């Protein structure tokens, strides 16, 4: 599965095990305005066009998953990733995220909705513990995700860096098992944020499907060799691995990656004039005049 950031356009290419840009000619193609700009348009049709353009750009560059949209609540003006998010209003997020996701996935690319959940600041983002009332959780922080995953049918979702009620979100059974799987019935793929996994058993039992990181010792990731060893010794049942593989294969099948003739996968297209016009329209409609 080839993934790429992000909410504003397909990231430039890296060689294997490196963060240095290759510098290909198609690395700098259509970049869209931020999700905050999109939200400022209040335009659902434009959100769908945004998604179609972003999905086509990703598919044209050989991606299977685009890491977006970001839909966390804009809670603090000091959050350094607010530009990736849409709004402080859960209803507006819902109305724009759903058509954007549908537009992306129509192009044969999975949207990865992020960051689930309560990722609202960058300061100490890997360890900050979020305490929130059940009412605020249900009325403010979760509605956008619920709509994105159930109404938008997003094929994947990314767990957040932070802790929620003392447990990291990538390990959190309340978020990933109780709410996401059991209450909402979500059957898509749960992917960690890069470096958001801190042990093996917690995320495996908690409901995470794929661990990602920023380091290149891939076999040493918590859900790589350490997980294999725990399965071999019987500490972790193989049925949990089957569950995760099932989620991944279902997504790949929806994307047309498994060779079924019934699913025709689009080829995609990058730097198309239509995408440029969509970017311009979002920028124009996002302008807000205040007196």
Secondary structure, DSSP 4 states (H G I P E B T S, - for coil): --EE--TTSPPPPB-TT--SB---GGGS---PPPHHHHHHHT-HHHHHHHHHHHHHHHHHTT-SEE---B------TT-TTGGGS--S-HHHHHHHHHHHHHHHHTTT-EEEEEEETT----TTTTTPEE---HHHIIIIISHHHHIIIIIS--SEEEE-SSEETTEEGGG-HIIIIIIIIIIS---SEEEE-TT----SHHHHHHT--B---SSS-GGGSTTTHHHHHHHHTTSS-HHHHHHHHHHHHHHHHHTT-S--TTSPPP---SS-HHHHHHHHHHHHHT-----
